[in-house]
Amino acid sequence: MASKVTLVADSGSTKTEWCLMDGKQRSTYLTQGISPYFQTSVQMEELIRAELLPQMGDQAPDELHYYGTGCAAEQNVKLVHKSLHAIWPHAKVSVNTDLMGAARALCGREPGIASILGTGSNSCYYDGTEIVKNNPGLGFILGDEGSGAFLGRKVLQYYLYQTFDDEMRFRFDQKFNVGKDQILDSVYRQSLPNRYLASFTPFLAENRGHYMIENILEDGLNEFFFNHIYKYSESWTVPLHFAGSVAWHFRDILEELCQLYELQLGRILRNPMDGLTVFHEEA
């Protein structure tokens, strides 16, 4: 009897990681990020057909578990489901939020606070089965504290307001070679401005130790704790778990903040997929 073939997708604004599970075999693929806020159902379908299917060949899943940004809104869930069903009409498709993906990856079937710190940010209290509480994410314009977009925006503010000292301005110019007009055009007129803002976050990782860089990181992540983690009374009784590139690269600051506020630090995963494959393998 043939084993069930399962496709798991973890999609953020910047990239989507896909893992095809066929028995004990695992095949991982990467494509651009998918966001129903910025892409139509047709555009999402075209992206998957152009970038994923050539990597997968003739393999088709029996069931598909998709976890993605923007999937808290019912209309967006319908858009994503429509694009996936058009490609794999015979597969059983489920569409969940990227936050549920992070919660299952980080907590498994145990209660905990699950947070995403990637291009965007989000958090929730997960009781081991469901997301019970979710401090609402407001997106990169009004919120997303601690995210790549939030931190990248701070980098640009420091540069454009001439807050950076001469050394950091020189390093910024050497790396990016962009001016005010080009930055403003990319933020206010071009597509996917959140991804553009987040693209400046690696500059922080490359310049650790400079007091201005440390200030941006500590303030940005502390704002995430203050505006989100602190809003869950359960934060003082269950572990705090984190997923995403920002969480991974700046995990030392997360550790320091948990120690400072006497909170229990749990798992930090760069990619939720590491935990999602285990979760669905055990299902």
N, C-alpha and C positions, 0 to 999 in steps of 0.2 A: 504493500500500500504506500503510495507516494506521500511524503510529508507535506504538511501545510506550509505554503510559502507566504511569509509576512514581510511587508514593506513598512518601515517606520521612517517618518520624516520629522526632522526638527528644523523649523524654518524661522529665521530672524530676518531683519530688514536687510542685512548685508549678505548672508549666505544661507543656503539650505543644505543640511547634511541628510543623506538618505542611507538607510542600511537595509539590505535585502537579506532576510533570514530564511534559509532553506535547510531545515534540520540543524546540524551543527555548523554549517557553512555560513560565513558572514561576508558580504560584499558591501563596501562603503563607497558612496559617490558624493560629489559636491557639485552644486549649481549655485547660481546667483540667488539672492534672497527673494522671497515672495511676500508681498504685502497687499492684501485686498483694499487697503486704503489708497494705494497708489497705482494699482494695476486692475484691469478688468479681468473677467473670467477668461476671455479669449486670449489676452496677453499672458496670463498665467499658464494656460494650456500650451500656447506657442513656446513659452520659455522651457517648460518641461519636455516638450517634444524635441526641441532643439538641443537642449543641454543634458537631459537625463537619459532619454531613451537610447541614444547612440552608445552610452556607457553600459546600459543594461542588456542590450542586445534583444533577444527574443524572450527573455524571462518576464513573466507576468505574475503579480501577486494574487493570492487568494483573498487576502485581507490587507487593508492599508490603514495604518494609524498615523494620522497627520496632526502634528502639533505646531501651531504657527502664531506669529504676531498678528494682531488685529482680529483674532477669531473669538473675541468676547461678544462682539455684535452679531446678532442672528443673521442679518443681511450678508455680512462678510462670510459667515460660515457657509451660507448657501452658495456664494460665489466660488469659494474654494472647492466645495463638494461638487459643484457643477463641472469645474475644470478637471478634477480628478476622475469623476465618473465618465467623462467624455473619452478619457484616455484608457481607463480600465473599467469597462462597463460591467464586467462579470465579477469584479472584486467587491468584497464587503468593505465599505469606506466609513471611517469615523474621523471627524474633524474636531479637534479640541484646541484650547488656547495653549500658547507656548508656556504659560504659567502652570497649567496642569501637567505639561510635559516635564517642566523643571521639578514640580512637586513629586511626581512619580519617580523621576530619576534620582532625586536627592534623598527623599524620605522613604521610598519604597512603599511599605504598608504600615509605617509608623508615623505618629504625629510629629509635626515640626513646623518651623517657619521656613518657607522656601522663597528665595529671592533670586531675581535675574538681574545681573549687571553686565549688559552687553552694549550693543548700539543704543538700546533703550533700557529702561529699568522697570521692575514690577516686583510685587511681593504678595504673600498670602499666608494665612494659617491653614494648614492641611491636617485633617484629623486622622490620616491614614487611609482614607477612602475618597473623601471629597474636599474641595476647597470650601471652607466654612466662612472665612473672612478674607476680604481682599480690599486693602486700602486703595482706592481708585487711582489708576495711572492717568495722568493728564497729558501725556505726549511730550514731545521734545520742546514745544513752545512754552507750555505752562508748567511742566514738571520734569519727569525723567531724571530726578536728582541721582547723582552717582553714576550715571550712564556714560557711555562713550560720547554721545551727542552733547550731554551736559558738560562734561570735562573738556571736550573739544571746543565748545563755545567759550569756555573760560580762557582757553589758550588764545583764541582769537581776540577776545576782549583785552587780555593783557597786552597783546601785540598792537592792536589798533588804538587802544587808549594810551599807548607808550608807557605802560606800567612795567614791562620787562626792562631790566637793566641792559646796558650795552652788550654784555656777553650773551644774554639770552636772545636779544634782537638779532645779533649776528648769527647765532645758531639757527634761529627760525628762518632768516633770509637764505642762509646756505642750504637748508633742507627743502624749503617750499618755493621760494622765488615767486611769490604772489603779492599783489598790491591790494589796496583797499577796494578799488572798483571791481576787481575780479572776485574778491571774497564776497562782497555784497551781491553781486550778480548770481554767484553760485548758491547763496543762501536764499535769496528772495525771488529769483526768476527761474532757476534750473530745477529739474526733477530731483527727488530724493534728497532734500536738504539735510535730513537727519543723518544720512549716511555720509554726506560731505563733512558735516561737523565732526562726526566720530572719527573721520580719517586723520584728524589732528591729535588724537589721543596717543598714538605711538610716540609722539614727540615727548610726552611726559615720561614714558617708560625709558626713553633713551637718555634722559637728563635728570635721573634720580639723584638726589643729594643736594641739588641747588635749592636754596630755601624757598624761592618763589614756586618752583615745581612742587615741592612738598606741601606748600600752603594750598595750592590748587587741589591736590589730591586729598589731603586731610579734610579740607573744608567741604569738598564735593561729596565724599563718602560719609562724613559726619552729618551732612544735610539729609542723606538717605536714611541714616539711623533715626535722626530727629523727626523727620516727616513721615516715616513709614514704619520702621521696626518698633519704635516707641508706641505706636498706635495699637499694637497687639498686646493685651495683657498676658497672653501666653508666652511672650518673649522671655519671661523670667523663669519659665518652668519647662520649656522644651528647647531642643537644639536649634541653632540658627544655621541654615544651610544656604550656600550661594552657588550660582552657576553663571557662566559667561566669561568672555575674554577679560573684561575689566576686573571682575572678581578674582580671576586667576592671576593676572599680572601684578595686581596690587593687593594680594592676599595678606601680605605682612601688615598692611594698614588695617584690614578687617580684623586681624588677630589682635592688634593693639586696641582697637575700639571695643572689641568684646571684653578684653581684659579691663579696660578703663571703666566700662559700664557694668562689669560683673555679669556678663551674659555667656551662655554656653555655646561655643563655636562647634558646629558640626562639620559636614563635608563641604569642600570647595571643588567643584568640577569645572574644567574649562569647557567641556562639551557635554550637555545633558544626554547625548546619545549613549555615552558609556553606561549610564544607569538605566536608560529606557530599554535597551536590548535585554538587560537582565530582567526588568519588570515584565516585559512581554514574553520572555522565554518561560517565566514562571507562571504566567497566566493560564 
